[in-house]
Amino acid sequence: MTCRPKFTLDFAPETVDHLDAIERKHHSLIEKTIDEQLSHTPEQETRNRKPLERPTLFGATWELRLGVNNRFRVFYEADRAEKVVRILAIGVKEGNRLLIGGKEIQI
């Protein structure tokens, strides 16, 4: 079995505010899933990890969906050369609305 190189996870300062807007009981699930899903193959498309058609207003090029009914969204960009994944936003999807930091965002 080949050892996959590990990516460093770099959280943008704003993500602290984004997490504060989400109930604390979900924080460990979000953090654990980010580590599991993005530490080794952040640019491999899966059922819950997709490249965005166009970059978001905060510069993300990928989206990770997680939680019950894929309620949570993590927006990020990966730099393969530097082996860094930059977590740029964390939000909650409620119906057709995406809330990041408690504010509705249009993507």
PLY file of the C-alpha trace (Angstrom):
ply
format ascii 1.0
element vertex 107
property float x
property float y
property float z
element edge 106
property int vertex1
property int vertex2
end_header
0.00 0.00 0.00
1.36 3.40 -1.01
1.60 6.08 1.64
-0.28 9.18 0.53
1.37 12.51 1.30
-0.35 14.45 4.06
-1.69 17.94 3.43
-1.48 20.67 6.06
-4.85 22.15 6.98
-4.79 25.96 7.16
-7.93 27.59 8.54
-8.69 31.17 7.53
-9.21 33.42 10.60
-12.87 33.97 9.62
-13.66 30.29 10.06
-13.62 30.79 13.84
-16.61 33.14 13.44
-18.24 30.71 11.01
-18.01 27.91 13.58
-19.31 30.20 16.35
-22.54 30.55 14.34
-22.98 26.75 14.36
-24.16 24.89 17.46
-21.18 23.68 19.47
-22.44 20.07 19.48
-21.59 19.87 15.75
-18.04 21.24 16.01
-16.30 17.91 16.65
-18.08 16.27 13.69
-17.06 19.15 11.41
-13.44 19.17 12.60
-13.10 15.37 12.43
-14.59 15.19 8.92
-12.37 18.01 7.65
-9.31 16.18 8.94
-10.38 12.78 7.54
-11.54 14.04 4.15
-9.02 16.74 3.33
-5.71 15.61 4.85
-4.75 13.18 2.08
-6.80 13.56 -1.11
-8.48 16.98 -1.06
-8.69 17.20 -4.86
-10.23 13.79 -5.43
-13.89 14.19 -6.35
-16.29 12.04 -4.33
-20.00 11.99 -3.68
-19.63 14.68 -0.99
-16.51 16.47 -2.23
-16.86 18.43 -5.46
-15.03 21.11 -7.41
-17.07 24.29 -7.74
-18.06 25.43 -11.22
-16.70 28.88 -10.44
-14.73 30.18 -7.45
-16.84 31.58 -4.63
-16.63 35.13 -3.36
-14.13 34.00 -0.71
-11.92 32.22 -3.28
-12.87 28.59 -2.64
-12.65 26.18 -5.54
-13.91 23.04 -3.73
-16.86 22.15 -1.51
-17.11 19.39 1.10
-20.59 18.36 2.25
-21.02 16.62 5.58
-23.35 15.82 8.43
-26.91 14.52 8.47
-28.52 15.27 5.10
-25.22 16.98 4.11
-26.32 19.95 6.17
-22.84 21.44 6.61
-20.57 22.87 3.92
-16.84 23.46 3.99
-15.38 25.61 1.22
-11.68 25.29 0.51
-8.85 25.45 -1.97
-6.00 22.97 -2.24
-2.42 23.72 -3.24
-0.89 20.46 -4.41
2.62 21.93 -4.79
2.72 23.25 -1.21
0.63 20.37 0.23
-1.73 22.84 1.89
-5.52 22.90 2.09
-6.90 26.33 2.95
-10.27 26.15 4.68
-11.93 29.42 3.68
-15.52 29.13 4.91
-17.75 26.80 6.92
-21.51 27.04 6.63
-24.92 25.48 7.12
-27.29 24.66 4.29
-30.94 25.18 5.26
-33.22 24.39 2.34
-32.13 26.68 -0.49
-30.23 28.99 1.84
-26.53 28.85 2.70
-25.60 30.51 5.99
-21.97 31.32 6.68
-21.25 33.05 9.96
-25.00 33.41 10.45
-25.39 35.45 7.23
-27.03 34.22 4.03
-24.56 33.90 1.15
-25.35 33.56 -2.54
-23.12 31.14 -4.44
0 1
1 2
2 3
3 4
4 5
5 6
6 7
7 8
8 9
9 10
10 11
11 12
12 13
13 14
14 15
15 16
16 17
17 18
18 19
19 20
20 21
21 22
22 23
23 24
24 25
25 26
26 27
27 28
28 29
29 30
30 31
31 32
32 33
33 34
34 35
35 36
36 37
37 38
38 39
39 40
40 41
41 42
42 43
43 44
44 45
45 46
46 47
47 48
48 49
49 50
50 51
51 52
52 53
53 54
54 55
55 56
56 57
57 58
58 59
59 60
60 61
61 62
62 63
63 64
64 65
65 66
66 67
67 68
68 69
69 70
70 71
71 72
72 73
73 74
74 75
75 76
76 77
77 78
78 79
79 80
80 81
81 82
82 83
83 84
84 85
85 86
86 87
87 88
88 89
89 90
90 91
91 92
92 93
93 94
94 95
95 96
96 97
97 98
98 99
99 100
100 101
101 102
102 103
103 104
104 105
105 106
